[in-house]
Structures are given as structure tokens and as C-alpha cells.
């Protein structure tokens, strides 16, 4: 596997190793997908702590290399997905929306919840109402057997106006997402438990989760979390994949707001 050397203009040389994380057949599929994108470079936003400035460096990606979306950040400019928005945290009329596709049982979604999303929620721009956070469900049911039901339970809580509190509780108890656990959390939150149980038992929230899964089609979402940072002024969208450092997300938002 090739090692790509990225020489930074600030006088520091970093060696980025692309680690093989998929089988050879998946590598071939990945190469084909890259060719179909009709561009030869991928934009790699480097953390401000590395560069000492807010900037992007570019490098050519060879098809022999395999991308680990949880180690590298992939940005694709000007995607135009038609997304039906989900629960909104913050000012609904904000200049920027950070849309997250996530999985309540996904370890990287939990890390993002505890890391970059917490820092975004505490940032001055968020407190000033300049951007909001929007959650979209992408339960990876082939590897997370409780993720789908947890997503439906969160939507049942949303019907009572308590999505974000329930959302936080699910990530705080990620290893306990059986149906009885989901109902227990609703009881702890003093939701209308009869209404919640009927919603969950009857599958009343399935349509909302299905709609989010439909939205993800065609967006090149290969894992969770995946973020779409939307400029609500002109509709342009940046896509960020993986549990990224706060400075990467901050850089993208700052460029839109500036």
C-alpha cells in the first residue's frame, strides 16, 4: 500500500498513512466509486493545530489506497441533497444548519455526541443562533440490532417535544437499548408513558425513520456519523464524514459565516 507524503508550506512534513481496513474486493469497489465521482483530488481539511492557520491542503488519491472514513475527513463541495429536516436544536432560522446522520448504537456516533457536537453546542456561534443542529436517523441494522428501535423510540419522545433529552439519554446508555430499556428511559423522563408505549409498540414512528433512510440514498454516506453543513443562504452543502475534531467542523462553519 502506498504511503502519501504531504509537505506543508509551514515547513513541517507529515506522513499520512492510509491503512487498509476493507477486503480487496471492497478496495476495488472503492476505486470504482472514486472514478465515478469525476474528480481527481479529494479535499482534506487539516486541523488548525497542525497548520497554525485555517486552510485546506489538497492531495491526489491513488486508487491503490483505501480510505478509512473514521481516520480521514472527506469533503465534497456543492452536494445538492433534497433533505427533509428532522428535529432541530437551536434557532430554526439560523444561517447554517449542521445535519447529522447518526446511529444511537454506533460507537463513533457516541464519540461525536460526546466530542464535536458537545463543543458545537457550547460555541458562541450556536448560542448566538448563527447555526443549528439537525438529527437524521441512519441505524446500521446489519451490525447494530437495537439501533432501529432506538431511533423509533426517539421519535416517539419527539412526538411529546422531548427528542433531544431522550437522544442524550440513549447515547449515555448505549449498551442498554432493548425495548424495556427504551420504555424505562421514557418513564425516567416523566413522559406520558401510555402514549409513548403505544407509539413504540405500534410502530407509529417507523415512517419517520424510513424517510430518513430514504434521504440517505444517493448521498454517499458510508458510515456514521456523517454531517452535511448547509449554507441556508445559498443552499451550498459541505459533507464531513466521521467523528472529526471540533476544529475541522469549526473551520467549515466559519468559512460560511465569514
Legacy VTK file of the C-alpha trace (Angstrom):
# vtk DataFile Version 3.0
C-alpha trace
ASCII
DATASET POLYDATA
POINTS 258 float
0.000 0.000 0.000
1.342 3.366 -0.944
2.174 5.993 1.643
1.351 9.542 0.646
3.662 12.270 1.887
2.058 15.657 2.362
4.525 18.553 2.572
3.043 21.541 4.350
4.094 25.075 3.413
4.560 25.904 7.065
7.763 23.893 6.987
6.528 20.741 8.703
6.379 17.387 6.956
3.631 14.994 7.915
3.456 11.438 6.697
-0.163 10.278 6.357
-0.580 6.549 6.239
-3.709 5.185 4.629
-4.450 1.979 6.465
-6.134 -0.948 4.809
-9.468 -1.503 6.540
-11.504 -3.420 3.990
-11.080 -6.557 1.943
-9.550 -6.497 -1.526
-12.965 -6.721 -3.189
-14.146 -3.655 -1.295
-10.964 -1.856 -2.343
-11.851 -2.447 -5.987
-15.366 -1.128 -5.382
-13.946 1.933 -3.643
-11.692 2.687 -6.599
-14.616 2.387 -8.970
-16.664 4.753 -6.808
-13.865 7.318 -6.871
-13.617 7.129 -10.637
-17.349 7.701 -10.937
-17.096 10.928 -8.938
-15.307 12.558 -11.889
-12.667 14.385 -9.922
-9.070 13.503 -9.268
-8.480 15.127 -5.882
-10.186 14.988 -2.539
-10.167 17.962 -0.216
-8.584 17.134 3.098
-9.220 19.784 5.770
-6.306 19.646 8.189
-6.767 20.664 11.766
-5.760 24.177 12.707
-3.475 22.695 15.355
-1.392 21.170 12.550
-1.331 24.118 10.181
-1.460 27.043 12.561
-3.960 28.581 10.166
-7.375 27.927 8.686
-6.650 26.421 5.292
-7.033 23.305 3.212
-4.386 21.174 1.608
-5.019 19.017 -1.436
-3.516 15.748 -2.462
-4.064 13.222 -5.212
-5.662 9.971 -4.126
-4.468 6.871 -5.934
-6.907 4.049 -6.474
-4.453 1.677 -4.808
-5.165 3.395 -1.494
-8.069 2.538 0.725
-9.911 5.231 2.664
-10.769 4.763 6.293
-13.590 7.239 6.752
-13.130 7.258 10.511
-9.488 8.334 10.297
-9.697 10.799 7.412
-12.141 13.589 6.725
-13.667 13.649 3.275
-15.284 16.829 1.986
-17.296 17.039 -1.197
-18.403 20.514 -2.295
-21.785 21.613 -3.567
-23.759 18.428 -2.996
-27.445 19.086 -3.524
-29.407 16.537 -1.474
-33.102 17.150 -1.012
-33.332 16.538 2.686
-36.449 16.603 4.788
-35.189 18.049 8.023
-35.536 16.324 11.377
-35.553 17.580 14.975
-33.823 20.966 15.261
-31.684 22.104 18.184
-31.153 25.852 18.163
-32.554 28.690 16.086
-34.660 27.308 13.235
-33.836 30.410 11.185
-30.052 30.120 11.600
-27.682 30.945 8.739
-26.135 27.468 8.864
-27.534 24.011 9.619
-25.365 21.072 10.681
-27.317 17.959 9.695
-26.081 14.747 11.288
-26.890 11.228 10.111
-26.187 9.054 13.139
-26.829 5.704 14.808
-27.743 5.547 18.510
-25.838 2.277 18.838
-22.828 3.398 16.808
-19.610 3.936 18.793
-18.417 6.730 16.504
-21.795 8.480 16.718
-21.448 8.384 20.502
-17.926 9.794 20.328
-19.166 12.633 18.128
-22.005 13.264 20.573
-19.541 13.499 23.450
-16.948 15.462 21.466
-17.523 17.685 18.466
-21.290 18.064 18.964
-20.908 18.993 22.609
-18.327 21.623 21.665
-20.553 22.946 18.891
-23.435 23.207 21.344
-21.226 25.242 23.682
-19.821 27.526 20.977
-20.574 31.242 20.741
-21.990 30.938 17.223
-24.526 28.356 18.413
-25.510 30.440 21.440
-25.902 33.458 19.158
-28.267 31.490 16.905
-25.997 31.527 13.851
-26.192 27.770 13.244
-28.429 24.942 14.371
-28.103 21.176 14.727
-30.444 18.736 12.976
-30.600 14.997 13.642
-31.338 12.371 10.996
-31.605 8.642 11.694
-29.254 6.196 9.988
-29.426 2.980 12.060
-26.915 0.436 10.771
-29.139 -2.543 11.432
-26.792 -5.147 9.970
-24.346 -4.573 12.839
-26.468 -2.799 15.484
-29.562 -4.838 16.240
-31.115 -2.279 18.608
-30.368 0.852 16.601
-33.599 0.884 14.595
-35.889 0.537 17.598
-33.897 3.181 19.488
-34.422 5.563 16.574
-38.159 4.900 16.640
-38.230 5.427 20.409
-36.509 8.798 19.975
-39.210 9.801 17.501
-41.872 8.708 19.985
-40.246 11.052 22.500
-40.173 13.709 19.783
-43.945 13.459 19.498
-44.015 14.764 23.070
-41.477 17.503 22.356
-38.626 15.762 24.193
-36.420 14.443 21.398
-33.108 15.970 22.433
-33.338 14.935 26.069
-34.184 11.393 25.038
-31.443 11.488 22.390
-28.883 12.340 25.099
-30.129 9.557 27.329
-29.774 6.972 24.565
-26.155 7.878 23.928
-25.460 7.878 27.668
-26.830 4.317 27.880
-25.703 2.969 24.515
-25.213 -0.590 25.755
-28.760 -0.813 27.102
-31.163 -0.269 24.205
-33.588 -3.182 24.470
-37.289 -2.301 24.265
-37.717 -2.459 28.048
-34.771 -0.087 28.429
-36.283 2.361 25.952
-39.539 2.383 27.883
-37.651 2.761 31.165
-35.942 5.922 29.920
-39.322 7.372 28.945
-40.546 6.686 32.484
-37.461 8.319 33.996
-38.135 11.415 31.880
-41.758 11.514 33.063
-43.115 11.275 29.536
-46.737 10.269 29.048
-45.794 6.611 29.278
-49.049 5.266 27.846
-48.694 7.453 24.774
-45.022 6.549 24.428
-45.637 2.803 24.745
-48.449 2.867 22.203
-46.218 4.755 19.773
-43.337 2.316 20.223
-45.380 -0.900 20.313
-47.487 0.029 17.285
-44.552 1.236 15.230
-46.016 4.716 14.845
-42.550 6.225 14.272
-41.408 3.733 11.629
-42.395 6.022 8.759
-40.164 8.845 10.041
-37.130 6.560 10.357
-37.862 5.098 6.918
-37.948 8.621 5.471
-34.515 9.383 6.917
-33.193 6.141 5.439
-34.657 7.134 2.075
-32.981 10.543 2.338
-29.566 8.956 2.811
-29.762 7.213 -0.559
-27.531 8.852 -3.135
-25.650 10.967 -0.580
-22.555 8.745 -0.452
-22.998 8.165 3.281
-20.715 5.238 4.116
-20.831 5.299 7.904
-21.974 7.176 10.950
-21.758 9.901 11.849
-21.924 11.818 8.587
-22.552 15.561 8.621
-23.928 17.926 5.996
-23.135 21.559 6.759
-25.744 23.614 4.896
-25.377 27.261 3.958
-29.005 28.320 4.309
-28.353 31.483 2.302
-27.381 29.845 -0.972
-28.085 26.122 -0.438
-24.463 25.009 -0.776
-23.525 21.989 1.304
-20.269 20.589 2.661
-20.139 16.937 3.623
-17.967 15.767 6.512
-17.594 12.070 7.315
-16.636 10.560 10.637
-16.030 11.626 14.214
-13.995 14.721 13.398
-12.160 17.133 15.703
-14.076 20.271 16.622
-11.597 22.489 14.751
-12.455 20.814 11.449
-16.179 21.492 11.871
-15.493 24.981 13.190
-13.388 25.767 10.123
-16.199 24.798 7.738
-18.815 26.808 9.679
-16.536 29.826 9.997
-15.961 29.924 6.243
-19.714 30.038 5.634
-20.365 32.696 8.261
-17.456 34.935 7.256
LINES 1 259
258 0 1 2 3 4 5 6 7 8 9 10 11 12 13 14 15 16 17 18 19 20 21 22 23 24 25 26 27 28 29 30 31 32 33 34 35 36 37 38 39 40 41 42 43 44 45 46 47 48 49 50 51 52 53 54 55 56 57 58 59 60 61 62 63 64 65 66 67 68 69 70 71 72 73 74 75 76 77 78 79 80 81 82 83 84 85 86 87 88 89 90 91 92 93 94 95 96 97 98 99 100 101 102 103 104 105 106 107 108 109 110 111 112 113 114 115 116 117 118 119 120 121 122 123 124 125 126 127 128 129 130 131 132 133 134 135 136 137 138 139 140 141 142 143 144 145 146 147 148 149 150 151 152 153 154 155 156 157 158 159 160 161 162 163 164 165 166 167 168 169 170 171 172 173 174 175 176 177 178 179 180 181 182 183 184 185 186 187 188 189 190 191 192 193 194 195 196 197 198 199 200 201 202 203 204 205 206 207 208 209 210 211 212 213 214 215 216 217 218 219 220 221 222 223 224 225 226 227 228 229 230 231 232 233 234 235 236 237 238 239 240 241 242 243 244 245 246 247 248 249 250 251 252 253 254 255 256 257
